[in-house]
Amino acid sequence: MTKGIVIGFFCFVLFLSHIVIFRKFDIKRRFFGMLNLFFLGLAVYATLFIFISPEVINKFIISFVPVWLFAFLSGTFLHFSIFYLYLYFIQVIDRSPATRIMVDIQNNHDRKMTREELEDSYSFNQKVADELEDMVVLGRLNKEGAFYGLTAKGKTHMLIFKTIRDYLGLRRS
């Protein structure tokens, strides 16, 4: 089990090379590039998993971290990752305009819609109102009459995400 976790972590670090690649090169199709890196990492993972013995991994781990600490951190990371994946899944289902569009098309009697029909079925104003309400409830915005302003928590979150987005060179969508 330790072998899979260590090799998986190593391949994830290799995957993070997209950060350097995106900073150094003007990649237009970034999501496609990340998928390619993921599948390359999967091939590296399978190769390493097949050819590296568990004893080599265990000796490597024990030289850096006590086994009990490694087991605890691995379990904590797994718990956090599954929890985060679940939250992301709920977020995509609940908030994604793409999901809403697909459901609207599926629910239409012809199972197809024009762009104009889709625009009529989706209320952008309601979407913005719902997002603003959630940010107020989460303490990221405060509302004073008709005006919204950032709270200290909102400024902190904004700076974190803006810094990451700017560093990775992600476009604002």
C-alpha positions in Angstrom: 0.0 0.0 0.0 2.8 2.4 0.8 4.3 1.8 -2.6 1.1 3.0 -4.4 0.9 6.1 -2.2 4.5 7.1 -2.6 4.6 6.5 -6.4 1.2 8.3 -6.7 2.5 11.3 -4.8 5.7 11.4 -7.0 3.5 11.3 -10.2 1.3 14.1 -8.8 4.5 16.2 -8.3 5.4 15.5 -11.9 1.9 16.6 -12.9 2.5 19.9 -11.2 5.2 20.6 -13.8 2.3 22.2 -15.7 2.9 25.2 -13.5 6.4 25.7 -14.9 5.2 24.8 -18.4 2.4 27.4 -18.3 4.7 30.1 -17.0 7.5 29.4 -19.5 5.4 28.8 -22.7 2.2 30.4 -24.0 0.0 27.3 -24.0 -3.4 28.1 -25.5 -5.2 24.8 -24.7 -4.2 24.5 -21.0 -6.9 22.0 -20.0 -5.9 19.7 -22.9 -2.2 20.1 -21.8 -3.1 19.2 -18.2 -5.0 16.1 -19.4 -2.0 15.0 -21.5 0.3 15.4 -18.4 -2.2 13.5 -16.3 -2.2 10.5 -18.7 1.6 10.7 -19.1 1.8 10.6 -15.2 -0.6 7.6 -15.2 1.8 5.7 -17.6 4.8 6.6 -15.4 2.8 5.5 -12.3 2.0 2.1 -13.8 5.6 1.6 -15.0 7.0 2.5 -11.6 4.4 0.4 -9.7 5.3 -2.6 -11.8 9.1 -2.4 -11.6 9.8 -0.9 -8.2 9.7 -3.3 -5.3 7.8 -2.4 -2.1 11.0 -2.9 0.0 12.8 -0.1 -1.9 9.9 2.3 -1.2 9.7 1.3 2.5 13.4 1.8 3.0 13.1 5.2 1.3 10.2 6.3 3.5 11.6 5.0 6.7 14.8 7.0 6.1 12.8 10.3 6.1 9.6 9.8 8.1 8.5 7.3 10.9 6.1 4.8 9.5 3.3 5.8 11.9 3.6 9.4 10.8 3.6 8.5 7.1 0.5 6.3 7.6 -1.3 9.1 9.5 -0.4 11.8 6.9 -1.4 9.4 4.0 -4.8 8.7 5.6 -5.4 12.4 6.3 -4.5 13.3 2.7 -6.8 10.6 1.4 -9.6 11.8 3.7 -9.2 15.4 2.6 -8.9 14.5 -1.1 -12.1 12.4 -1.1 -13.9 15.1 0.9 -12.7 17.9 -1.5 -13.6 15.8 -4.6 -17.1 15.3 -3.2 -17.5 19.0 -2.5 -16.3 19.8 -6.0 -18.7 17.3 -7.5 -21.6 18.9 -5.6 -20.4 22.4 -6.7 -20.4 21.3 -10.4 -23.9 19.8 -10.1 -25.4 22.7 -8.2 -23.7 25.7 -9.7 -22.3 24.9 -13.2 -24.0 26.8 -16.1 -22.8 23.9 -18.3 -24.7 21.4 -16.3 -27.8 23.6 -16.3 -27.5 24.0 -20.1 -27.3 20.2 -20.6 -30.3 19.5 -18.3 -32.3 22.1 -20.1 -31.5 20.6 -23.5 -32.3 17.1 -22.2 -35.6 18.3 -20.7 -36.7 20.0 -23.9 -39.3 18.1 -25.9 -37.0 17.9 -29.0 -33.8 17.3 -26.9 -32.2 20.3 -28.7 -32.4 24.1 -28.3 -31.1 27.1 -30.1 -28.7 29.5 -28.3 -31.5 32.0 -28.0 -33.8 29.4 -26.3 -31.0 28.5 -23.9 -30.3 32.2 -23.1 -34.0 32.7 -22.4 -34.1 29.6 -20.1 -31.1 30.7 -18.0 -31.4 33.7 -15.7 -27.9 35.3 -15.4 -29.4 37.8 -13.0 -30.6 35.0 -10.7 -27.2 33.3 -10.9 -25.4 36.5 -9.8 -28.0 37.1 -7.1 -27.5 33.5 -5.7 -23.7 33.8 -5.8 -23.8 37.2 -4.0 -26.1 35.8 -1.3 -23.8 32.8 -0.8 -20.8 35.0 -0.5 -22.6 37.2 2.1 -23.5 34.0 4.1 -20.0 32.7 3.9 -18.6 36.0 5.2 -16.7 37.0 2.1 -18.9 40.0 1.3 -20.9 42.4 3.4 -24.1 44.1 2.1 -24.9 47.7 2.9 -28.1 48.6 1.2 -27.7 48.0 -2.5 -23.8 47.8 -2.3 -21.5 44.9 -1.7 -18.0 45.1 -0.3 -15.3 42.7 0.6 -14.8 41.6 4.1 -11.3 40.8 5.5 -12.0 37.1 4.8 -13.1 38.0 1.3 -10.0 40.1 0.7 -7.8 37.2 1.9 -9.6 34.7 -0.4 -9.5 37.0 -3.3 -5.8 37.6 -2.9 -5.0 33.9 -2.7 -7.0 33.0 -5.8 -5.9 36.0 -7.8 -2.3 35.3 -7.0 -2.6 31.7 -8.0 -4.5 32.6 -11.2 -2.0 35.3 -12.1 1.0 33.0 -11.4 -0.5 30.3 -13.6 -1.4 32.8 -16.3 -5.0 31.6 -16.3 -7.5 33.8 -18.2 -10.4 35.3 -16.3 -13.6 33.6 -17.5 
